[in-house]
Amino acid sequence: MSWGTELWDQFDNLDKHTQWGIDFLERYSKFVKERLEIEQYYAKQLRNLVKKYCPKRSKEEEPRFTTCLSFYSILNELNDYAGQREVVAEEMGHRVYGELMRYSLDLKAERKHHLQEGRKAQQYLDQCWKQMDNSKKKFERECKESEKSQISYDRLDNDINATKSEVEKAKSQFYLRTHMADESKNEYAAQLQNFNAEQWKHFNNAIPHIFKNLQDMDQRRTVKLGETFRSFAEVERRVIPIISKCLEGMVTAAKAVDDRKDSVIVVESFKSGFEPPVDFPFEDFSQNLSRTGSDGTISTASKGDKDGGTPGPRPDPKHAMSKAKNKLWLFGKKPKAPSLEDFSHLPPEQRRKRLQQRIDELGKELQKEVDQRDALNKMKDVYEKNPQMGDPSSLQPKISETMCNMEKLRSQIHTNESWLSEVEGKQSSRGDRRHSADNHQHTPQGRESPEGSYTDDTTSQEHGHHAPPQHGPPPADPHEFDDEFDEDEPLPVIGHCKALYSFDGQNEGTLVMAEDEVLYIIEEDKGDGWTRARKQGGQEGYVPSSYVEITMEKNSKGAVTYI
């Protein structure tokens, strides 16, 4: 249906309608803009959320539990999801909002052009009508003047008193007015014919053509809106497959959670390499008491004396209690230990892992230095063959520095490998040491006490069931050495021990001892695997608790503790 034929007289209404169409298009453009701003804000908030919960520590320090790895995978997928929301916003801005804004400008210019043409055609038709109307009015006036002159002429011609000259004058005036009326009539007829022709062209050619252009413009606007409506949906539809992959990745990460693997990681992370504490021994305080059958008196003879045997060893109850108490740090606070270069402050298994990790890192650094040396040597060969490219001697300092770094790294690797071999050797020989310790569980009677006297009521402790500790001094109390320097007298002797194995005492603060050597105990094991002892010659230092068989004095405070 054509606007030109149906709406030929609705120019003003079509003007309003086309303006409404442009306003509607701009309103939809504003909607798209606010929609893409929401997408941009959503994507930004998602990225901020991912950044907030991403680990800030290095990958080496991050726990390797499957739950943590799955959560980090979910964060990565969510970050990709946020990227797809940004793609949606960008595509909406380019394909929909930007296209609509450009089209709106073109539409306004086209509408203005068509309306100007319509107004010009209307103005030209109005001008033709005015000319026709003026000629019509002129013809009307001339006809009236001609009628007046005719009446005047007829009156004078019938008047007997009128002179001939007056009659002739009235006659000529009548002829003149009649001629002018005829000319006005012809002019009016011509103007009327011209106006009718222009009016026909206006309503049959000009206005239909202009209205058709306006109709085409409005239809193109409608089609354009339909296309942008579809583009608005297609922009998001295109990213749905990628978003689905992100969600599938999250589901895959959730399926990767493995409780058994996490339990293994916990064991590998915190395993110390030490053995559990031994059972508490039964303490029979009634072994020296016996009642007679008659009066119930108490005899001082022990059951062992009646049997003709020697009294058995009496383990110190404080020893066992202290031993169990110091193992409770596994469930509470672990005692702080200094971070030594050889990691000797760590349990055997953890020390082995840290040393192996350091060896791997040093190996990577060494490989980098080797690669750099090879590259410098190749460059030096090129310079020697082509002196114009550079001076070979200028590379020598850098080559020397690289070689020096390689030697340092090799030395560090060798040192750490020796420490690692030491740890692995101790762990592999644990069973042999335990067997050796079992053969030295009883202390012979009549052992000389630290005060130089003999006693037949010694308390022998069972040792040798644990692997020797790392060769490093125990963690030091920050106030311990201040107290040592303030004391004028040496620490009192609280017991004595017998060496089950020899100990080289290479680390600072340790004491060298030979197998079967007897030492004085001046400080009990505090749970770190070391006991402070003094030789008969006066030398003091720490020895591994698992290397010695310890006997504490009955009146001494404290007890020996094992790790």
Secondary structure, 3 states (H helix, E strand, C coil): CCHHHHCCCCHHHHHHHHHHHHHHHHHHHHHHHHHHHHHHHHHHHHHHHHHHHCCCCCCCCCCCCHHHHHHHHHHHHHHHHHHHHHHHHHHHHHHHHHHHHHHHHHHHHHHHHHHHHHHHHHHHHHHHHHHHHHHHHHHHHHHHHHHHHHHHHHHHHHCCCCCHHHHHHHHHHHHHHHHHHHHHHHHHHHHHHHHHHHHHHHHHHHHHHHHHHHHHHHHHHHHHHHHHHHHHHHHHHHHHHHHHHHHHHHHHHHHCCCHHHHHHHHHHHHCCCCCCCCCCCCCCCCCCCEECCCCCCEECCCHHHHCCCCCCCCCCHHHHHHHHHHHHHHCCCCCCCCCCCCCCCCCHHHHHHHHHHHHHHHHHHHHHHHHHHHHHHHHHHHHHHCHHHCCHHHHHHHHHHHHHHHHHHHHHHHHHHHHHHHHHHHHHCHHHHHHHHHCCCCCCCCCECCCCCECCCCCCCCCCCCCCCCCCCCCCCCCHHHHHHHCCCCCCCCEEEEECCCECCCCCCECCECCCCEEEEEECCCCCCEEEEECCCCCEEEEEHHHEEEEECCCCCCCCCCC
